[in-house]
Every structure is written in C-alpha cells, then in structure tokens.
Amino acid sequence: MENPLEYYKTCAPMTDPAAYASALRELPRDIAELCEIIQGLVIHRDMAPFAYDVTFSEERRNDAHIRPLADILTRIRALEDHPITIARERQKRFAGVCRHFSLMLCGILRERGIPARARCGFGAYFNQGKFEDHWVCEYWNANQSRWIMVDAQLDAVQKRLFKPDFDTLDVPHDRFIIAGDAWQMCRSGRADPDRFGLSHVPGLKGMWFIAGNVLRDLASLNRAEMLPWDVWGLVPKDDASWLDDKSLLDRVAALTIAGDDAFAQVRATYEGDDRLRVPPVVFNVLLNAPEKVSV
C-alpha cells in the first residue's frame, strides 16, 4: 500500500520541474519566502487590470492554459531570461490563475522532499457572503504533524484589497472550503449552492459547479492537477449536463475530506473508475476544444 506522505512528496507529470529541478532545490525552504518568489513570477490574469493596473493581450492571457510546471517555468524564462529568484515587473509575469500559484508551490515543495498537494475548492475571503472558485496548496508540516493550507496567491496587493482576517500561510478550513466540504454543506441544506462559484460570471455557480470542483480535487489528490476549466468524464460542463444520480459524488466528496486514513480509497476510487480518472484527452471549456494532457 502506498504511503500518503511518500506519495505526495513525489512529483508527477503536472508538477515535475524537469530541467528546472536543480533550480528549485536551491530555493529557500521557508514557506513565506517561497510564496514571495512565486508572486514575483506569476500574476493573476483576471485581477491584473483592477488590482495591478496591468492589461494583457489575449495571447498573454492564454498562457493560463499551460498546465505542467515545467512548461510554466519555460514560459516564465521566455518572458524574461532571469533566474527564477528575481521578481519580474508586473507586465513580464506569467499571466495565470489561482491554480498556477498553487501548482508552483506544490511542485517546489515536492522537489524539496516535502509532501504537498494542490486543493480545489472555494475561498470565503474575496467577496463577502460568497464562496469564490479557488485553489490553495496544502503541505505536511512535520513539526506539527498536520496538513497546512497556504494561499500562495495573496501578495501584499491582494491582502490590502481583500483584507484576509487570518494567516494566509495557515488558512483555516472555514475560510477556504475544500470542494468536498462545500458539496456536503449544500447537500445537507446548511449552505446555499448559488453562493458557490464565480460571482462575476453569470451562470457559473451552483451544485453543478461545486461537483466539478469535487472531481478536480479528487484528481488533484491523485496528482493530476488540472485547469479549473478542464472537463472529462463525470465533470459537468454546465448546468444542462448535470447528473440526476448524485450518489457517486456523495461518496467522492466524503473521501476527499476524510483525511489520510482514506488515502487508499481515494487512490482506488480514482484509478478504478474511467468516469473519474483524467484521460489522455480532456475538453478545455474556455477554448472550446479537446486537448491532450499527460497525467
């Protein structure tokens, strides 16, 4: 049986740094310093205009479709050929989204031998009363013997803008809602599913949207960290493609939040069901096209 801590400290195709492995191993081990380095390389493409006074061309915005860490680092070096420890000017940063910040921290930590995994869910700290689609990185703190969630995206600019009332290097579970928790909250009537999604985009909310994040989180727990708009198998493309039978999703949601005791079931459930496992070709909803992936 695989050991979860060993499993999550090993890179897979999405987090494999390839030629950049030695550069990542030379980075500091301090989590705050690593987040600052990432924030100097990546900027959130959708926040860039209003938070950073930066406007990207459509070509630059499309960098957010890059999935693997090695390709992200290659693009970063192509934009400006400096060591990754040097912060770029805002216009020269990789135009990504929350998933890219989380993937980068996850990959760096794994390369340093620290168990880490990207988590898909919802942030309660961007828009009061709403739970916005978001990703964080979760790493194993050996000194405290616990998993700790880190929001690698929230730099000084975003902290002034969103005023988080917690330590972004130790995000509480009631501030970042893991997708499985969101599913259970809404299924039991404890929360309104229409408060979960992307509040600035019409139609991107509700149970179908939460379900998509549950399945992306399951994939991420199996080291297949997909884009927020990737669709495959049971992942619904929109509300019209929603399933009537939600019992499997009930089970998957429960497994994703059950902790390491459920690790073997998380692996077996994912690997044993073609509807859940990421295939060699997924559908990119934003580009409206199938794309090959390596998982």
RODO-2510 file (C-alpha; in nm, 4 decimals, decimal comma):
residues 295
     n   res          X          Y          Z
     1     m     0,0000     0,0000     0,0000
     2     e     0,1279     0,3475    -0,0891
     3     n     0,2170     0,5780     0,1972
     4     p     0,0387     0,9144     0,1547
     5     l     0,3342     1,1232     0,2737
     6     e     0,5691     0,9423     0,0354
     7     y     0,3152     0,9725    -0,2466
     8     y     0,2665     1,3478    -0,2035
     9     k     0,6358     1,4294    -0,1884
    10     t     0,6922     1,2746    -0,5288
    11     c     0,6375     1,4789    -0,8441
    12     a     0,4032     1,3581    -1,1178
    13     p     0,3678     1,4932    -1,4757
    14     m     0,1965     1,8199    -1,3760
    15     t     0,4455     1,9081    -1,1007
    16     d     0,7622     1,7576    -1,2495
    17     p     1,0049     2,0512    -1,2929
    18     a     1,2173     1,8542    -1,5441
    19     a     1,5185     2,0695    -1,6391
    20     y     1,4406     2,3153    -1,3591
    21     a     1,4752     2,0622    -1,0764
    22     s     1,8159     2,1846    -0,9593
    23     a     1,6986     2,5467    -0,9614
    24     l     1,4002     2,4565    -0,7420
    25     r     1,6189     2,2642    -0,4997
    26     e     1,8275     2,5786    -0,4476
    27     l     1,5258     2,7832    -0,3371
    28     p     1,4732     2,8575     0,0332
    29     r     1,2675     2,6164     0,2417
    30     d     1,0733     2,8910     0,4203
    31     i     0,7105     2,8888     0,3009
    32     a     0,6716     3,2679     0,3153
    33     e     0,9844     3,3183     0,1052
    34     l     0,8673     3,0632    -0,1498
    35     c     0,5300     3,2363    -0,1824
    36     e     0,7044     3,5693    -0,2350
    37     i     0,9202     3,4193    -0,5100
    38     i     0,6136     3,2729    -0,6836
    39     q     0,4288     3,6047    -0,6555
    40     g     0,7232     3,7710    -0,8304
    41     l     0,6860     3,5305    -1,1229
    42     v     0,3086     3,4900    -1,1603
    43     i     0,0232     3,7394    -1,1666
    44     h    -0,3487     3,6593    -1,1672
    45     r    -0,4598     3,7460    -1,5176
    46     d    -0,8143     3,8442    -1,4164
    47     m    -0,7030     4,0619    -1,1252
    48     a    -0,4253     4,2293    -1,3231
    49     p    -0,6350     4,5181    -1,4644
    50     f    -0,8061     4,6319    -1,1431
    51     a    -0,5509     4,5295    -0,8790
    52     y    -0,2192     4,5830    -1,0570
    53     d    -0,3030     4,8283    -1,3395
    54     v    -0,1787     4,5788    -1,5981
    55     t    -0,3633     4,4769    -1,9131
    56     f    -0,2603     4,1662    -2,1038
    57     s    -0,3222     4,0809    -2,4675
    58     e    -0,5376     3,7777    -2,5407
    59     e    -0,2216     3,5900    -2,6386
    60     r    -0,0670     3,6588    -2,2970
    61     r    -0,3915     3,5732    -2,1165
    62     n    -0,3864     3,2384    -2,2947
    63     d    -0,0717     3,1461    -2,1028
    64     a    -0,3170     3,0407    -1,8312
    65     h    -0,3965     2,7315    -2,0411
    66     i    -0,0469     2,5954    -1,9755
    67     r    -0,0757     2,3001    -1,7380
    68     p     0,2627     2,1435    -1,6438
    69     l     0,5035     2,3197    -1,4085
    70     a     0,7999     2,2659    -1,6417
    71     d     0,6156     2,4420    -1,9259
    72     i     0,5125     2,7264    -1,6943
    73     l     0,8748     2,7779    -1,5914
    74     t     0,9840     2,7685    -1,9554
    75     r     0,7304     3,0383    -2,0375
    76     i     0,8444     3,2478    -1,7413
    77     r     1,2049     3,2304    -1,8631
    78     a     1,0937     3,3115    -2,2184
    79     l     0,9200     3,6272    -2,0973
    80     e     1,2333     3,7348    -1,9146
    81     d     1,5510     3,5279    -1,9004
    82     h     1,6476     3,5843    -1,5379
    83     p     1,6865     3,3344    -1,2520
    84     i     1,3514     3,2488    -1,1001
    85     t     1,4573     3,4094    -0,7714
    86     i     1,4370     3,7529    -0,9385
    87     a     1,0917     3,9118    -0,9294
    88     r     0,9631     4,0286    -1,2663
    89     e     0,7914     4,3566    -1,3408
    90     r     0,4173     4,3022    -1,3371
    91     q     0,3865     4,3138    -1,7169
    92     k     0,6552     4,0438    -1,7517
    93     r     0,4989     3,7955    -1,5115
    94     f     0,3240     3,4749    -1,6170
    95     a    -0,0477     3,5505    -1,6556
    96     g    -0,2061     3,2636    -1,4641
    97     v    -0,4855     3,1948    -1,2188
    98     c    -0,5059     3,0578    -0,8650
    99     r    -0,4312     2,7036    -0,9806
   100     h    -0,0906     2,8096    -1,1169
   101     f     0,0179     2,9654    -0,7863
   102     s    -0,0861     2,6512    -0,6004
   103     l     0,0719     2,4154    -0,8538
   104     m     0,4018     2,6021    -0,8392
   105     l     0,4225     2,5888    -0,4607
   106     c     0,3206     2,2230    -0,4680
   107     g     0,5891     2,1363    -0,7231
   108     i     0,8618     2,3288    -0,5422
   109     l     0,7811     2,1603    -0,2116
   110     r     0,7696     1,8142    -0,3669
   111     e     1,1056     1,8729    -0,5325
   112     r     1,2381     1,9632    -0,1869
   113     g     1,1010     1,6366    -0,0474
   114     i     0,8109     1,7998     0,1392
   115     p     0,4701     1,6316     0,0919
   116     a     0,2336     1,8738    -0,0821
   117     r    -0,0869     1,8702    -0,2832
   118     a    -0,2992     2,1307    -0,4578
   119     r    -0,6563     2,1601    -0,3291
   120     c    -0,9589     2,2763    -0,5264
   121     g    -1,2483     2,4498    -0,3543
   122     f    -1,3789     2,7926    -0,2653
   123     g    -1,2377     3,0996    -0,0934
   124     a    -1,4616     3,2827     0,1521
   125     y    -1,2335     3,5877     0,1681
   126     f    -1,2680     3,7525    -0,1729
   127     n    -1,6305     3,8629    -0,1790
   128     q    -1,8336     3,8907     0,1410
   129     g    -2,1122     3,6353     0,1562
   130     k    -1,9787     3,4460    -0,1483
   131     f    -1,7536     3,1441    -0,1889
   132     e    -1,5359     3,2070    -0,4923
   133     d    -1,3806     2,9312    -0,7036
   134     h    -1,0211     2,8997    -0,5807
   135     w    -0,7177     2,6741    -0,5288
   136     v    -0,4634     2,6566    -0,2471
   137     c    -0,1627     2,4375    -0,1684
   138     e    -0,1638     2,2014     0,1267
   139     y     0,1671     2,0794     0,2711
   140     w     0,2661     1,8440     0,5500
   141     n     0,4236     2,0221     0,8471
   142     a     0,6345     1,7519     1,0110
   143     n     0,6951     1,9562     1,3268
   144     q     0,3219     1,9969     1,3866
   145     s     0,2194     1,6633     1,2309
   146     r    -0,0597     1,8186     1,0270
   147     w    -0,1515     1,9370     0,6800
   148     i    -0,1472     2,3161     0,6458
   149     m    -0,3195     2,5100     0,3677
   150     v    -0,1320     2,8012     0,2102
   151     d    -0,2699     3,0637    -0,0260
   152     a     0,0358     3,1391    -0,2393
   153     q    -0,1591     3,3906    -0,4494
   154     l    -0,2312     3,6550    -0,1862
   155     d     0,0547     3,9033    -0,2087
   156     a     0,0682     4,2447    -0,0411
   157     v    -0,1564     4,3983    -0,3093
   158     q    -0,4309     4,1392    -0,2641
   159     k    -0,4038     4,1473     0,1143
   160     r    -0,4760     4,5207     0,1038
   161     l    -0,7601     4,4601    -0,1382
   162     f    -0,9313     4,1631     0,0298
   163     k    -0,8168     4,2174     0,3910
   164     p    -0,7992     3,8492     0,4955
   165     d    -0,8629     3,8044     0,8687
   166     f    -0,6252     3,5057     0,9007
   167     d    -0,2692     3,3975     0,8308
   168     t    -0,2531     3,3171     0,4576
   169     l     0,0272     3,0704     0,5374
   170     d    -0,2147     2,8708     0,7545
   171     v    -0,5582     2,9105     0,6001
   172     p    -0,8435     2,7910     0,8255
   173     h    -1,0894     2,5403     0,6835
   174     d    -1,3779     2,7830     0,7277
   175     r    -1,2016     3,0415     0,5078
   176     f    -1,1025     2,8028     0,2299
   177     i    -1,3787     2,5492     0,1803
   178     i    -1,2482     2,2300     0,0215
   179     a    -1,4838     2,1276    -0,2585
   180     g    -1,5986     1,8112    -0,0768
   181     d    -1,6963     2,0187     0,2264
   182     a    -1,8863     2,2616     0,0029
   183     w    -2,0717     1,9698    -0,1560
   184     q    -2,1772     1,8297     0,1815
   185     m    -2,2746     2,1722     0,3149
   186     c    -2,5057     2,2321     0,0211
   187     r    -2,6431     1,8769     0,0005
   188     s    -2,7450     1,8960     0,3665
   189     g    -2,9059     2,2399     0,3287
   190     r    -2,6508     2,4129     0,5527
   191     a    -2,5430     2,6419     0,2688
   192     d    -2,6906     2,7893    -0,0480
   193     p    -2,5199     2,6424    -0,3566
   194     d    -2,5807     2,9639    -0,5500
   195     r    -2,3239     3,1311    -0,3244
   196     f    -2,0511     2,8996    -0,4593
   197     g    -1,8837     2,9656    -0,7937
   198     l    -1,7580     3,2699    -0,9814
   199     s    -1,9834     3,5563    -0,8800
   200     h    -1,8569     3,7877    -1,1578
   201     v    -1,9503     3,5411    -1,4358
   202     p    -2,3230     3,4757    -1,4930
   203     g    -2,4230     3,1103    -1,4653
   204     l    -2,1023     2,9827    -1,3069
   205     k    -2,2426     2,8794    -0,9709
   206     g    -2,4496     2,6128    -0,8012
   207     m    -2,4328     2,2391    -0,7407
   208     w    -2,3050     2,1502    -1,0879
   209     f    -2,0148     2,3923    -1,0407
   210     i    -1,9364     2,2525    -0,6955
   211     a    -1,9451     1,8999    -0,8408
   212     g    -1,6842     1,9955    -1,0976
   213     n    -1,4546     2,1158    -0,8216
   214     v    -1,5126     1,7982    -0,6196
   215     l    -1,3928     1,5919    -0,9168
   216     r    -1,0973     1,8244    -0,9849
   217     d    -0,9997     1,7981    -0,6195
   218     l    -1,0160     1,4178    -0,6404
   219     a    -0,7913     1,4305    -0,9469
   220     s    -0,5512     1,6637    -0,7673
   221     l    -0,5364     1,4248    -0,4712
   222     n    -0,4200     1,1743    -0,7307
   223     r    -0,1535     1,4172    -0,8562
   224     a    -0,3445     1,5204    -1,1687
   225     e    -0,3784     1,8954    -1,1069
   226     m    -0,5995     2,0082    -1,3940
   227     l    -0,7065     2,3530    -1,5093
   228     p    -1,0213     2,4957    -1,3464
   229     w    -1,1964     2,4761    -1,6852
   230     d    -1,0899     2,1245    -1,7827
   231     v    -1,3768     1,8791    -1,8321
   232     w    -1,3693     1,4984    -1,8579
   233     g    -1,5810     1,2009    -1,7551
   234     l    -1,8336     1,2997    -1,4900
   235     v    -1,7148     1,6614    -1,4677
   236     p    -2,0169     1,8677    -1,5768
   237     k    -1,9587     2,1260    -1,8480
   238     d    -2,2583     2,3332    -1,7432
   239     d    -2,5848     2,3109    -1,5557
   240     a    -2,7529     2,1404    -1,8524
   241     s    -2,5077     1,8482    -1,8366
   242     w    -2,5831     1,7840    -1,4712
   243     l    -2,6396     1,4300    -1,3405
   244     d    -2,9575     1,3069    -1,1747
   245     d    -2,7775     1,0419    -0,9691
   246     k    -2,5528     1,2175    -0,7201
   247     s    -2,4688     0,9176    -0,5002
   248     l    -2,1225     0,8687    -0,6519
   249     l    -2,0427     1,2346    -0,5955
   250     d    -2,1601     1,1997    -0,2358
   251     r    -1,9050     0,9209    -0,1923
   252     v    -1,6253     1,1058    -0,3714
   253     a    -1,6845     1,4243    -0,1703
   254     a    -1,6694     1,2286     0,1546
   255     l    -1,3443     1,0583     0,0540
   256     t    -1,1709     1,3847    -0,0424
   257     i    -1,2230     1,5313     0,3048
   258     a    -1,1750     1,2119     0,5074
   259     g    -0,8019     1,2620     0,5646
   260     d    -0,5113     1,0270     0,5136
   261     d    -0,6989     0,7309     0,6625
   262     a    -0,8988     0,7281     0,3379
   263     f    -0,5919     0,7589     0,1146
   264     a    -0,6105     0,4028    -0,0183
   265     q    -0,9790     0,4506    -0,1045
   266     v    -0,9075     0,7846    -0,2716
   267     r    -0,6486     0,6163    -0,4922
   268     a    -0,8574     0,3062    -0,5666
   269     t    -1,1770     0,5004    -0,6391
   270     y    -0,9995     0,7320    -0,8803
   271     e    -0,7949     0,4674    -1,0590
   272     g    -1,0819     0,2218    -1,0799
   273     d    -1,3404     0,4443    -1,2486
   274     d    -1,2985     0,5822    -1,6013
   275     r    -1,5568     0,8497    -1,5230
   276     l    -1,3320     0,9954    -1,2533
   277     r    -0,9800     0,9373    -1,3817
   278     v    -0,8280     1,2055    -1,6050
   279     p    -0,7945     1,0621    -1,9589
   280     p    -0,5231     1,1429    -2,2169
   281     v    -0,7570     1,3984    -2,3764
   282     v    -0,9702     1,6473    -2,1828
   283     f    -1,2043     1,9228    -2,3013
   284     n    -1,0913     2,2807    -2,2433
   285     v    -1,4193     2,4689    -2,1990
   286     l    -1,2699     2,8159    -2,2418
   287     l    -1,1017     2,7225    -2,5697
   288     n    -1,3974     2,5012    -2,6670
   289     a    -1,1561     2,2320    -2,7788
   290     p    -1,0177     1,8926    -2,6760
   291     e    -0,6549     1,8926    -2,5607
   292     k    -0,4018     1,6195    -2,4956
   293     v    -0,2627     1,6006    -2,1447
   294     s    -0,0003     1,3912    -1,9718
   295     v    -0,1158     1,2606    -1,6348
***
